[in-house]
Structures are given as structure tokens and as C-alpha cells.
Amino acid sequence: MATNEQRLSSLEQKIENEQEWRRDMVARFDKRFDRLESNQRWLFGLLITILVAIIASNWIG
């Protein structure tokens, strides 16, 4: 009977470890996605600035 309890305990520990690993992976993905989103906003702002500068220089010149 002790072996069954040990197996159950071992399986419960494996499940816990798997859930913890999944939570960790989701957290890492969220951080990377946030960083990517931030970079996209920055690049979009840069693109708009360049376009405005080109249009303004053509309009003035």
C-alpha cells in the first residue's frame, strides 16, 4: 500500500511541476509579446515621423 501512496505522491509532484513549468512558459511568452508590441509601437512612430518629415520637406521645397 505504501508503494501506491508513493506512486500517487510522485504523480502529484509531476503534475505540480508540469503546471509550474506551463505557468512559467506563459509568463515568458507574455513578457516577449509585450516587448514586441512595444517595439512595434516605437517603429510605427518612427515611420510616421519620417513620412511627415518627407511630406513637409516636399511641401516647403
PDBQT receptor file of N, H, CA, C and O in Angstrom, charges set to zero:
ATOM      1  N   MET A   1       0.832  -1.205   0.000  1.00  0.00    +0.000 N 
ATOM      2  CA  MET A   1       0.000   0.000   0.000  1.00  0.00    +0.000 C 
ATOM      3  C   MET A   1       0.872   1.263   0.000  1.00  0.00    +0.000 C 
ATOM      4  O   MET A   1       0.520   2.275  -0.607  1.00  0.00    +0.000 OA
ATOM      5  N   ALA A   2       1.993   1.185   0.679  1.00  0.00    +0.000 N 
ATOM      6  H   ALA A   2       2.279   0.364   1.172  1.00  0.00    +0.000 HD
ATOM      7  CA  ALA A   2       2.887   2.340   0.728  1.00  0.00    +0.000 C 
ATOM      8  C   ALA A   2       3.418   2.671  -0.663  1.00  0.00    +0.000 C 
ATOM      9  O   ALA A   2       3.635   3.838  -0.987  1.00  0.00    +0.000 OA
ATOM     10  N   THR A   3       3.626   1.647  -1.480  1.00  0.00    +0.000 N 
ATOM     11  H   THR A   3       3.450   0.699  -1.216  1.00  0.00    +0.000 HD
ATOM     12  CA  THR A   3       4.139   1.913  -2.829  1.00  0.00    +0.000 C 
ATOM     13  C   THR A   3       3.100   2.661  -3.667  1.00  0.00    +0.000 C 
ATOM     14  O   THR A   3       3.451   3.538  -4.455  1.00  0.00    +0.000 OA
ATOM     15  N   ASN A   4       1.824   2.313  -3.495  1.00  0.00    +0.000 N 
ATOM     16  H   ASN A   4       1.539   1.600  -2.854  1.00  0.00    +0.000 HD
ATOM     17  CA  ASN A   4       0.776   3.035  -4.222  1.00  0.00    +0.000 C 
ATOM     18  C   ASN A   4       0.699   4.491  -3.778  1.00  0.00    +0.000 C 
ATOM     19  O   ASN A   4       0.515   5.392  -4.595  1.00  0.00    +0.000 OA
ATOM     20  N   GLU A   5       0.843   4.707  -2.482  1.00  0.00    +0.000 N 
ATOM     21  H   GLU A   5       0.993   3.974  -1.818  1.00  0.00    +0.000 HD
ATOM     22  CA  GLU A   5       0.834   6.073  -1.963  1.00  0.00    +0.000 C 
ATOM     23  C   GLU A   5       2.038   6.847  -2.487  1.00  0.00    +0.000 C 
ATOM     24  O   GLU A   5       1.937   8.027  -2.824  1.00  0.00    +0.000 OA
ATOM     25  N   GLN A   6       3.180   6.161  -2.551  1.00  0.00    +0.000 N 
ATOM     26  H   GLN A   6       3.261   5.203  -2.277  1.00  0.00    +0.000 HD
ATOM     27  CA  GLN A   6       4.381   6.810  -3.083  1.00  0.00    +0.000 C 
ATOM     28  C   GLN A   6       4.196   7.150  -4.560  1.00  0.00    +0.000 C 
ATOM     29  O   GLN A   6       4.591   8.225  -5.012  1.00  0.00    +0.000 OA
ATOM     30  N   ARG A   7       3.597   6.230  -5.304  1.00  0.00    +0.000 N 
ATOM     31  H   ARG A   7       3.277   5.356  -4.937  1.00  0.00    +0.000 HD
ATOM     32  CA  ARG A   7       3.342   6.491  -6.727  1.00  0.00    +0.000 C 
ATOM     33  C   ARG A   7       2.392   7.668  -6.902  1.00  0.00    +0.000 C 
ATOM     34  O   ARG A   7       2.600   8.535  -7.751  1.00  0.00    +0.000 OA
ATOM     35  N   LEU A   8       1.343   7.680  -6.079  1.00  0.00    +0.000 N 
ATOM     36  H   LEU A   8       1.175   6.976  -5.389  1.00  0.00    +0.000 HD
ATOM     37  CA  LEU A   8       0.386   8.781  -6.140  1.00  0.00    +0.000 C 
ATOM     38  C   LEU A   8       1.075  10.105  -5.816  1.00  0.00    +0.000 C 
ATOM     39  O   LEU A   8       0.868  11.108  -6.499  1.00  0.00    +0.000 OA
ATOM     40  N   SER A   9       1.887  10.096  -4.779  1.00  0.00    +0.000 N 
ATOM     41  H   SER A   9       2.055   9.281  -4.224  1.00  0.00    +0.000 HD
ATOM     42  CA  SER A   9       2.615  11.297  -4.391  1.00  0.00    +0.000 C 
ATOM     43  C   SER A   9       3.558  11.742  -5.510  1.00  0.00    +0.000 C 
ATOM     44  O   SER A   9       3.675  12.932  -5.803  1.00  0.00    +0.000 OA
ATOM     45  N   SER A  10       4.221  10.777  -6.121  1.00  0.00    +0.000 N 
ATOM     46  H   SER A  10       4.127   9.811  -5.882  1.00  0.00    +0.000 HD
ATOM     47  CA  SER A  10       5.140  11.080  -7.222  1.00  0.00    +0.000 C 
ATOM     48  C   SER A  10       4.386  11.676  -8.410  1.00  0.00    +0.000 C 
ATOM     49  O   SER A  10       4.843  12.643  -9.019  1.00  0.00    +0.000 OA
ATOM     50  N   LEU A  11       3.232  11.095  -8.738  1.00  0.00    +0.000 N 
ATOM     51  H   LEU A  11       2.861  10.309  -8.244  1.00  0.00    +0.000 HD
ATOM     52  CA  LEU A  11       2.426  11.623  -9.842  1.00  0.00    +0.000 C 
ATOM     53  C   LEU A  11       1.915  13.030  -9.538  1.00  0.00    +0.000 C 
ATOM     54  O   LEU A  11       1.907  13.897 -10.412  1.00  0.00    +0.000 OA
ATOM     55  N   GLU A  12       1.491  13.251  -8.298  1.00  0.00    +0.000 N 
ATOM     56  H   GLU A  12       1.497  12.547  -7.588  1.00  0.00    +0.000 HD
ATOM     57  CA  GLU A  12       1.021  14.580  -7.910  1.00  0.00    +0.000 C 
ATOM     58  C   GLU A  12       2.143  15.605  -8.044  1.00  0.00    +0.000 C 
ATOM     59  O   GLU A  12       1.920  16.731  -8.488  1.00  0.00    +0.000 OA
ATOM     60  N   GLN A  13       3.359  15.198  -7.651  1.00  0.00    +0.000 N 
ATOM     61  H   GLN A  13       3.540  14.283  -7.290  1.00  0.00    +0.000 HD
ATOM     62  CA  GLN A  13       4.510  16.092  -7.759  1.00  0.00    +0.000 C 
ATOM     63  C   GLN A  13       4.819  16.401  -9.228  1.00  0.00    +0.000 C 
ATOM     64  O   GLN A  13       5.135  17.538  -9.579  1.00  0.00    +0.000 OA
ATOM     65  N   LYS A  14       4.725  15.377 -10.078  1.00  0.00    +0.000 N 
ATOM     66  H   LYS A  14       4.469  14.453  -9.793  1.00  0.00    +0.000 HD
ATOM     67  CA  LYS A  14       4.975  15.594 -11.508  1.00  0.00    +0.000 C 
ATOM     68  C   LYS A  14       3.946  16.549 -12.102  1.00  0.00    +0.000 C 
ATOM     69  O   LYS A  14       4.288  17.422 -12.900  1.00  0.00    +0.000 OA
ATOM     70  N   ILE A  15       2.687  16.382 -11.712  1.00  0.00    +0.000 N 
ATOM     71  H   ILE A  15       2.409  15.672 -11.064  1.00  0.00    +0.000 HD
ATOM     72  CA  ILE A  15       1.624  17.269 -12.202  1.00  0.00    +0.000 C 
ATOM     73  C   ILE A  15       1.887  18.699 -11.747  1.00  0.00    +0.000 C 
ATOM     74  O   ILE A  15       1.736  19.640 -12.526  1.00  0.00    +0.000 OA
ATOM     75  N   GLU A  16       2.278  18.862 -10.490  1.00  0.00    +0.000 N 
ATOM     76  H   GLU A  16       2.400  18.097  -9.857  1.00  0.00    +0.000 HD
ATOM     77  CA  GLU A  16       2.587  20.185  -9.960  1.00  0.00    +0.000 C 
ATOM     78  C   GLU A  16       3.730  20.828 -10.731  1.00  0.00    +0.000 C 
ATOM     79  O   GLU A  16       3.669  22.004 -11.089  1.00  0.00    +0.000 OA
ATOM     80  N   ASN A  17       4.782  20.037 -10.984  1.00  0.00    +0.000 N 
ATOM     81  H   ASN A  17       4.831  19.082 -10.693  1.00  0.00    +0.000 HD
ATOM     82  CA  ASN A  17       5.932  20.551 -11.728  1.00  0.00    +0.000 C 
ATOM     83  C   ASN A  17       5.536  20.959 -13.142  1.00  0.00    +0.000 C 
ATOM     84  O   ASN A  17       5.981  21.991 -13.644  1.00  0.00    +0.000 OA
ATOM     85  N   GLU A  18       4.705  20.151 -13.778  1.00  0.00    +0.000 N 
ATOM     86  H   GLU A  18       4.344  19.312 -13.370  1.00  0.00    +0.000 HD
ATOM     87  CA  GLU A  18       4.241  20.451 -15.135  1.00  0.00    +0.000 C 
ATOM     88  C   GLU A  18       3.426  21.745 -15.150  1.00  0.00    +0.000 C 
ATOM     89  O   GLU A  18       3.600  22.579 -16.040  1.00  0.00    +0.000 OA
ATOM     90  N   GLN A  19       2.544  21.914 -14.176  1.00  0.00    +0.000 N 
ATOM     91  H   GLN A  19       2.402  21.237 -13.454  1.00  0.00    +0.000 HD
ATOM     92  CA  GLN A  19       1.730  23.130 -14.110  1.00  0.00    +0.000 C 
ATOM     93  C   GLN A  19       2.604  24.356 -13.864  1.00  0.00    +0.000 C 
ATOM     94  O   GLN A  19       2.380  25.415 -14.450  1.00  0.00    +0.000 OA
ATOM     95  N   GLU A  20       3.598  24.204 -12.996  1.00  0.00    +0.000 N 
ATOM     96  H   GLU A  20       3.780  23.343 -12.520  1.00  0.00    +0.000 HD
ATOM     97  CA  GLU A  20       4.511  25.312 -12.715  1.00  0.00    +0.000 C 
ATOM     98  C   GLU A  20       5.301  25.677 -13.971  1.00  0.00    +0.000 C 
ATOM     99  O   GLU A  20       5.492  26.856 -14.268  1.00  0.00    +0.000 OA
ATOM    100  N   TRP A  21       5.761  24.658 -14.709  1.00  0.00    +0.000 N 
ATOM    101  H   TRP A  21       5.605  23.700 -14.468  1.00  0.00    +0.000 HD
ATOM    102  CA  TRP A  21       6.508  24.886 -15.945  1.00  0.00    +0.000 C 
ATOM    103  C   TRP A  21       5.639  25.626 -16.961  1.00  0.00    +0.000 C 
ATOM    104  O   TRP A  21       6.105  26.551 -17.628  1.00  0.00    +0.000 OA
ATOM    105  N   ARG A  22       4.368  25.212 -17.075  1.00  0.00    +0.000 N 
ATOM    106  H   ARG A  22       3.990  24.461 -16.533  1.00  0.00    +0.000 HD
ATOM    107  CA  ARG A  22       3.459  25.874 -18.020  1.00  0.00    +0.000 C 
ATOM    108  C   ARG A  22       3.222  27.330 -17.639  1.00  0.00    +0.000 C 
ATOM    109  O   ARG A  22       3.219  28.211 -18.498  1.00  0.00    +0.000 OA
ATOM    110  N   ARG A  23       3.023  27.580 -16.340  1.00  0.00    +0.000 N 
ATOM    111  H   ARG A  23       3.025  26.864 -15.642  1.00  0.00    +0.000 HD
ATOM    112  CA  ARG A  23       2.832  28.966 -15.890  1.00  0.00    +0.000 C 
ATOM    113  C   ARG A  23       4.061  29.811 -16.223  1.00  0.00    +0.000 C 
ATOM    114  O   ARG A  23       3.939  30.958 -16.654  1.00  0.00    +0.000 OA
ATOM    115  N   ASP A  24       5.243  29.232 -16.019  1.00  0.00    +0.000 N 
ATOM    116  H   ASP A  24       5.342  28.300 -15.670  1.00  0.00    +0.000 HD
ATOM    117  CA  ASP A  24       6.490  29.929 -16.314  1.00  0.00    +0.000 C 
ATOM    118  C   ASP A  24       6.595  30.242 -17.808  1.00  0.00    +0.000 C 
ATOM    119  O   ASP A  24       6.986  31.346 -18.188  1.00  0.00    +0.000 OA
ATOM    120  N   MET A  25       6.247  29.273 -18.648  1.00  0.00    +0.000 N 
ATOM    121  H   MET A  25       5.930  28.376 -18.339  1.00  0.00    +0.000 HD
ATOM    122  CA  MET A  25       6.312  29.483 -20.103  1.00  0.00    +0.000 C 
ATOM    123  C   MET A  25       5.317  30.561 -20.546  1.00  0.00    +0.000 C 
ATOM    124  O   MET A  25       5.640  31.386 -21.401  1.00  0.00    +0.000 OA
ATOM    125  N   VAL A  26       4.125  30.557 -19.974  1.00  0.00    +0.000 N 
ATOM    126  H   VAL A  26       3.863  29.887 -19.279  1.00  0.00    +0.000 HD
ATOM    127  CA  VAL A  26       3.126  31.574 -20.317  1.00  0.00    +0.000 C 
ATOM    128  C   VAL A  26       3.630  32.956 -19.901  1.00  0.00    +0.000 C 
ATOM    129  O   VAL A  26       3.468  33.925 -20.643  1.00  0.00    +0.000 OA
ATOM    130  N   ALA A  27       4.238  33.049 -18.720  1.00  0.00    +0.000 N 
ATOM    131  H   ALA A  27       4.370  32.262 -18.117  1.00  0.00    +0.000 HD
ATOM    132  CA  ALA A  27       4.767  34.333 -18.253  1.00  0.00    +0.000 C 
ATOM    133  C   ALA A  27       5.875  34.825 -19.182  1.00  0.00    +0.000 C 
ATOM    134  O   ALA A  27       5.929  36.010 -19.512  1.00  0.00    +0.000 OA
ATOM    135  N   ARG A  28       6.753  33.921 -19.601  1.00  0.00    +0.000 N 
ATOM    136  H   ARG A  28       6.709  32.958 -19.333  1.00  0.00    +0.000 HD
ATOM    137  CA  ARG A  28       7.827  34.314 -20.523  1.00  0.00    +0.000 C 
ATOM    138  C   ARG A  28       7.254  34.790 -21.850  1.00  0.00    +0.000 C 
ATOM    139  O   ARG A  28       7.701  35.798 -22.398  1.00  0.00    +0.000 OA
ATOM    140  N   PHE A  29       6.270  34.070 -22.365  1.00  0.00    +0.000 N 
ATOM    141  H   PHE A  29       5.907  33.251 -21.920  1.00  0.00    +0.000 HD
ATOM    142  CA  PHE A  29       5.650  34.458 -23.632  1.00  0.00    +0.000 C 
ATOM    143  C   PHE A  29       5.009  35.841 -23.510  1.00  0.00    +0.000 C 
ATOM    144  O   PHE A  29       5.138  36.675 -24.407  1.00  0.00    +0.000 OA
ATOM    145  N   ASP A  30       4.318  36.078 -22.392  1.00  0.00    +0.000 N 
ATOM    146  H   ASP A  30       4.213  35.401 -21.663  1.00  0.00    +0.000 HD
ATOM    147  CA  ASP A  30       3.678  37.379 -22.187  1.00  0.00    +0.000 C 
ATOM    148  C   ASP A  30       4.703  38.505 -22.194  1.00  0.00    +0.000 C 
ATOM    149  O   ASP A  30       4.472  39.558 -22.788  1.00  0.00    +0.000 OA
ATOM    150  N   LYS A  31       5.847  38.281 -21.527  1.00  0.00    +0.000 N 
ATOM    151  H   LYS A  31       6.035  37.426 -21.044  1.00  0.00    +0.000 HD
ATOM    152  CA  LYS A  31       6.892  39.309 -21.494  1.00  0.00    +0.000 C 
ATOM    153  C   LYS A  31       7.420  39.585 -22.892  1.00  0.00    +0.000 C 
ATOM    154  O   LYS A  31       7.585  40.740 -23.284  1.00  0.00    +0.000 OA
ATOM    155  N   ARG A  32       7.686  38.520 -23.647  1.00  0.00    +0.000 N 
ATOM    156  H   ARG A  32       7.553  37.581 -23.329  1.00  0.00    +0.000 HD
ATOM    157  CA  ARG A  32       8.214  38.696 -25.008  1.00  0.00    +0.000 C 
ATOM    158  C   ARG A  32       7.194  39.399 -25.894  1.00  0.00    +0.000 C 
ATOM    159  O   ARG A  32       7.551  40.265 -26.692  1.00  0.00    +0.000 OA
ATOM    160  N   PHE A  33       5.932  39.030 -25.753  1.00  0.00    +0.000 N 
ATOM    161  H   PHE A  33       5.641  38.327 -25.104  1.00  0.00    +0.000 HD
ATOM    162  CA  PHE A  33       4.887  39.648 -26.570  1.00  0.00    +0.000 C 
ATOM    163  C   PHE A  33       4.760  41.131 -26.237  1.00  0.00    +0.000 C 
ATOM    164  O   PHE A  33       4.609  41.956 -27.138  1.00  0.00    +0.000 OA
ATOM    165  N   ASP A  34       4.820  41.478 -24.949  1.00  0.00    +0.000 N 
ATOM    166  H   ASP A  34       4.943  40.808 -24.217  1.00  0.00    +0.000 HD
ATOM    167  CA  ASP A  34       4.750  42.883 -24.545  1.00  0.00    +0.000 C 
ATOM    168  C   ASP A  34       5.914  43.671 -25.133  1.00  0.00    +0.000 C 
ATOM    169  O   ASP A  34       5.741  44.793 -25.608  1.00  0.00    +0.000 OA
ATOM    170  N   ARG A  35       7.108  43.068 -25.094  1.00  0.00    +0.000 N 
ATOM    171  H   ARG A  35       7.248  42.157 -24.707  1.00  0.00    +0.000 HD
ATOM    172  CA  ARG A  35       8.292  43.726 -25.631  1.00  0.00    +0.000 C 
ATOM    173  C   ARG A  35       8.141  43.930 -27.141  1.00  0.00    +0.000 C 
ATOM    174  O   ARG A  35       8.470  44.996 -27.661  1.00  0.00    +0.000 OA
ATOM    175  N   LEU A  36       7.647  42.915 -27.838  1.00  0.00    +0.000 N 
ATOM    176  H   LEU A  36       7.380  42.049 -27.416  1.00  0.00    +0.000 HD
ATOM    177  CA  LEU A  36       7.437  43.013 -29.285  1.00  0.00    +0.000 C 
ATOM    178  C   LEU A  36       6.424  44.102 -29.607  1.00  0.00    +0.000 C 
ATOM    179  O   LEU A  36       6.618  44.894 -30.529  1.00  0.00    +0.000 OA
ATOM    180  N   GLU A  37       5.347  44.132 -28.839  1.00  0.00    +0.000 N 
ATOM    181  H   GLU A  37       5.189  43.488 -28.090  1.00  0.00    +0.000 HD
ATOM    182  CA  GLU A  37       4.311  45.142 -29.050  1.00  0.00    +0.000 C 
ATOM    183  C   GLU A  37       4.883  46.545 -28.846  1.00  0.00    +0.000 C 
ATOM    184  O   GLU A  37       4.564  47.462 -29.603  1.00  0.00    +0.000 OA
ATOM    185  N   SER A  38       5.718  46.712 -27.838  1.00  0.00    +0.000 N 
ATOM    186  H   SER A  38       5.978  45.967 -27.223  1.00  0.00    +0.000 HD
ATOM    187  CA  SER A  38       6.347  47.994 -27.558  1.00  0.00    +0.000 C 
ATOM    188  C   SER A  38       7.261  48.399 -28.712  1.00  0.00    +0.000 C 
ATOM    189  O   SER A  38       7.262  49.558 -29.126  1.00  0.00    +0.000 OA
ATOM    190  N   ASN A  39       8.037  47.451 -29.231  1.00  0.00    +0.000 N 
ATOM    191  H   ASN A  39       8.036  46.509 -28.894  1.00  0.00    +0.000 HD
ATOM    192  CA  ASN A  39       8.924  47.739 -30.357  1.00  0.00    +0.000 C 
ATOM    193  C   ASN A  39       8.130  48.117 -31.598  1.00  0.00    +0.000 C 
ATOM    194  O   ASN A  39       8.535  49.003 -32.351  1.00  0.00    +0.000 OA
ATOM    195  N   GLN A  40       7.001  47.451 -31.814  1.00  0.00    +0.000 N 
ATOM    196  H   GLN A  40       6.672  46.732 -31.203  1.00  0.00    +0.000 HD
ATOM    197  CA  GLN A  40       6.176  47.779 -32.975  1.00  0.00    +0.000 C 
ATOM    198  C   GLN A  40       5.626  49.201 -32.869  1.00  0.00    +0.000 C 
ATOM    199  O   GLN A  40       5.598  49.931 -33.860  1.00  0.00    +0.000 OA
ATOM    200  N   ARG A  41       5.190  49.593 -31.676  1.00  0.00    +0.000 N 
ATOM    201  H   ARG A  41       5.212  49.000 -30.872  1.00  0.00    +0.000 HD
ATOM    202  CA  ARG A  41       4.678  50.954 -31.491  1.00  0.00    +0.000 C 
ATOM    203  C   ARG A  41       5.781  51.975 -31.761  1.00  0.00    +0.000 C 
ATOM    204  O   ARG A  41       5.542  53.000 -32.399  1.00  0.00    +0.000 OA
ATOM    205  N   TRP A  42       6.993  51.691 -31.273  1.00  0.00    +0.000 N 
ATOM    206  H   TRP A  42       7.187  50.858 -30.754  1.00  0.00    +0.000 HD
ATOM    207  CA  TRP A  42       8.121  52.588 -31.447  1.00  0.00    +0.000 C 
ATOM    208  C   TRP A  42       8.455  52.725 -32.934  1.00  0.00    +0.000 C 
ATOM    209  O   TRP A  42       8.660  53.834 -33.428  1.00  0.00    +0.000 OA
ATOM    210  N   LEU A  43       8.510  51.591 -33.647  1.00  0.00    +0.000 N 
ATOM    211  H   LEU A  43       8.343  50.690 -33.245  1.00  0.00    +0.000 HD
ATOM    212  CA  LEU A  43       8.824  51.622 -35.078  1.00  0.00    +0.000 C 
ATOM    213  C   LEU A  43       7.733  52.332 -35.879  1.00  0.00    +0.000 C 
ATOM    214  O   LEU A  43       8.034  53.051 -36.831  1.00  0.00    +0.000 OA
ATOM    215  N   PHE A  44       6.484  52.139 -35.504  1.00  0.00    +0.000 N 
ATOM    216  H   PHE A  44       6.239  51.554 -34.730  1.00  0.00    +0.000 HD
ATOM    217  CA  PHE A  44       5.378  52.816 -36.184  1.00  0.00    +0.000 C 
ATOM    218  C   PHE A  44       5.489  54.326 -35.988  1.00  0.00    +0.000 C 
ATOM    219  O   PHE A  44       5.282  55.093 -36.928  1.00  0.00    +0.000 OA
ATOM    220  N   GLY A  45       5.813  54.749 -34.782  1.00  0.00    +0.000 N 
ATOM    221  H   GLY A  45       5.982  54.126 -34.018  1.00  0.00    +0.000 HD
ATOM    222  CA  GLY A  45       6.010  56.172 -34.505  1.00  0.00    +0.000 C 
ATOM    223  C   GLY A  45       7.150  56.747 -35.326  1.00  0.00    +0.000 C 
ATOM    224  O   GLY A  45       7.051  57.860 -35.844  1.00  0.00    +0.000 OA
ATOM    225  N   LEU A  46       8.234  55.990 -35.444  1.00  0.00    +0.000 N 
ATOM    226  H   LEU A  46       8.315  55.087 -35.023  1.00  0.00    +0.000 HD
ATOM    227  CA  LEU A  46       9.378  56.426 -36.246  1.00  0.00    +0.000 C 
ATOM    228  C   LEU A  46       8.991  56.553 -37.719  1.00  0.00    +0.000 C 
ATOM    229  O   LEU A  46       9.366  57.520 -38.381  1.00  0.00    +0.000 OA
ATOM    230  N   LEU A  47       8.249  55.585 -38.222  1.00  0.00    +0.000 N 
ATOM    231  H   LEU A  47       7.945  54.799 -37.684  1.00  0.00    +0.000 HD
ATOM    232  CA  LEU A  47       7.797  55.611 -39.616  1.00  0.00    +0.000 C 
ATOM    233  C   LEU A  47       6.925  56.835 -39.884  1.00  0.00    +0.000 C 
ATOM    234  O   LEU A  47       7.104  57.518 -40.892  1.00  0.00    +0.000 OA
ATOM    235  N   ILE A  48       5.987  57.112 -38.990  1.00  0.00    +0.000 N 
ATOM    236  H   ILE A  48       5.841  56.557 -38.171  1.00  0.00    +0.000 HD
ATOM    237  CA  ILE A  48       5.110  58.283 -39.147  1.00  0.00    +0.000 C 
ATOM    238  C   ILE A  48       5.940  59.561 -39.141  1.00  0.00    +0.000 C 
ATOM    239  O   ILE A  48       5.690  60.461 -39.942  1.00  0.00    +0.000 OA
ATOM    240  N   THR A  49       6.925  59.654 -38.247  1.00  0.00    +0.000 N 
ATOM    241  H   THR A  49       7.128  58.923 -37.596  1.00  0.00    +0.000 HD
ATOM    242  CA  THR A  49       7.779  60.836 -38.166  1.00  0.00    +0.000 C 
ATOM    243  C   THR A  49       8.540  61.044 -39.469  1.00  0.00    +0.000 C 
ATOM    244  O   THR A  49       8.627  62.165 -39.970  1.00  0.00    +0.000 OA
ATOM    245  N   ILE A  50       9.089  59.963 -40.018  1.00  0.00    +0.000 N 
ATOM    246  H   ILE A  50       9.018  59.052 -39.611  1.00  0.00    +0.000 HD
ATOM    247  CA  ILE A  50       9.838  60.059 -41.276  1.00  0.00    +0.000 C 
ATOM    248  C   ILE A  50       8.914  60.494 -42.416  1.00  0.00    +0.000 C 
ATOM    249  O   ILE A  50       9.275  61.349 -43.225  1.00  0.00    +0.000 OA
ATOM    250  N   LEU A  51       7.724  59.900 -42.471  1.00  0.00    +0.000 N 
ATOM    251  H   LEU A  51       7.431  59.206 -41.814  1.00  0.00    +0.000 HD
ATOM    252  CA  LEU A  51       6.779  60.282 -43.525  1.00  0.00    +0.000 C 
ATOM    253  C   LEU A  51       6.378  61.750 -43.421  1.00  0.00    +0.000 C 
ATOM    254  O   LEU A  51       6.299  62.448 -44.432  1.00  0.00    +0.000 OA
ATOM    255  N   VAL A  52       6.128  62.214 -42.209  1.00  0.00    +0.000 N 
ATOM    256  H   VAL A  52       6.192  61.648 -41.388  1.00  0.00    +0.000 HD
ATOM    257  CA  VAL A  52       5.767  63.623 -42.011  1.00  0.00    +0.000 C 
ATOM    258  C   VAL A  52       6.924  64.517 -42.433  1.00  0.00    +0.000 C 
ATOM    259  O   VAL A  52       6.704  65.556 -43.056  1.00  0.00    +0.000 OA
ATOM    260  N   ALA A  53       8.153  64.129 -42.104  1.00  0.00    +0.000 N 
ATOM    261  H   ALA A  53       8.331  63.285 -41.598  1.00  0.00    +0.000 HD
ATOM    262  CA  ALA A  53       9.321  64.925 -42.487  1.00  0.00    +0.000 C 
ATOM    263  C   ALA A  53       9.472  64.984 -44.007  1.00  0.00    +0.000 C 
ATOM    264  O   ALA A  53       9.780  66.042 -44.556  1.00  0.00    +0.000 OA
ATOM    265  N   ILE A  54       9.259  63.860 -44.688  1.00  0.00    +0.000 N 
ATOM    266  H   ILE A  54       9.009  63.000 -44.242  1.00  0.00    +0.000 HD
ATOM    267  CA  ILE A  54       9.360  63.831 -46.156  1.00  0.00    +0.000 C 
ATOM    268  C   ILE A  54       8.284  64.709 -46.787  1.00  0.00    +0.000 C 
ATOM    269  O   ILE A  54       8.565  65.494 -47.693  1.00  0.00    +0.000 OA
ATOM    270  N   ILE A  55       7.062  64.573 -46.307  1.00  0.00    +0.000 N 
ATOM    271  H   ILE A  55       6.834  63.936 -45.571  1.00  0.00    +0.000 HD
ATOM    272  CA  ILE A  55       5.958  65.379 -46.849  1.00  0.00    +0.000 C 
ATOM    273  C   ILE A  55       6.208  66.861 -46.598  1.00  0.00    +0.000 C 
ATOM    274  O   ILE A  55       5.987  67.686 -47.485  1.00  0.00    +0.000 OA
ATOM    275  N   ALA A  56       6.666  67.205 -45.399  1.00  0.00    +0.000 N 
ATOM    276  H   ALA A  56       6.845  66.535 -44.679  1.00  0.00    +0.000 HD
ATOM    277  CA  ALA A  56       6.923  68.606 -45.065  1.00  0.00    +0.000 C 
ATOM    278  C   ALA A  56       8.051  69.170 -45.923  1.00  0.00    +0.000 C 
ATOM    279  O   ALA A  56       7.966  70.309 -46.381  1.00  0.00    +0.000 OA
ATOM    280  N   SER A  57       9.104  68.390 -46.146  1.00  0.00    +0.000 N 
ATOM    281  H   SER A  57       9.173  67.464 -45.774  1.00  0.00    +0.000 HD
ATOM    282  CA  SER A  57      10.222  68.894 -46.951  1.00  0.00    +0.000 C 
ATOM    283  C   SER A  57       9.804  69.087 -48.404  1.00  0.00    +0.000 C 
ATOM    284  O   SER A  57      10.262  70.024 -49.057  1.00  0.00    +0.000 OA
ATOM    285  N   ASN A  58       8.946  68.218 -48.915  1.00  0.00    +0.000 N 
ATOM    286  H   ASN A  58       8.574  67.456 -48.384  1.00  0.00    +0.000 HD
ATOM    287  CA  ASN A  58       8.452  68.390 -50.285  1.00  0.00    +0.000 C 
ATOM    288  C   ASN A  58       7.517  69.593 -50.381  1.00  0.00    +0.000 C 
ATOM    289  O   ASN A  58       7.524  70.309 -51.383  1.00  0.00    +0.000 OA
ATOM    290  N   TRP A  59       6.724  69.813 -49.355  1.00  0.00    +0.000 N 
ATOM    291  H   TRP A  59       6.719  69.232 -48.541  1.00  0.00    +0.000 HD
ATOM    292  CA  TRP A  59       5.758  70.907 -49.353  1.00  0.00    +0.000 C 
ATOM    293  C   TRP A  59       6.481  72.256 -49.240  1.00  0.00    +0.000 C 
ATOM    294  O   TRP A  59       6.125  73.226 -49.909  1.00  0.00    +0.000 OA
ATOM    295  N   ILE A  60       7.512  72.292 -48.372  1.00  0.00    +0.000 N 
ATOM    296  H   ILE A  60       7.801  71.504 -47.828  1.00  0.00    +0.000 HD
ATOM    297  CA  ILE A  60       8.267  73.525 -48.170  1.00  0.00    +0.000 C 
ATOM    298  C   ILE A  60       9.148  73.799 -49.400  1.00  0.00    +0.000 C 
ATOM    299  O   ILE A  60       9.217  74.925 -49.894  1.00  0.00    +0.000 OA
ATOM    300  N   GLY A  61       9.821  72.739 -49.882  1.00  0.00    +0.000 N 
ATOM    301  H   GLY A  61       9.766  71.825 -49.481  1.00  0.00    +0.000 HD
ATOM    302  CA  GLY A  61      10.765  72.906 -51.009  1.00  0.00    +0.000 C 
ATOM    303  C   GLY A  61      10.014  72.959 -52.272  1.00  0.00    +0.000 C 
ATOM    304  O   GLY A  61      10.611  73.095 -53.340  1.00  0.00    +0.000 OA
TER     305      GLY A  61
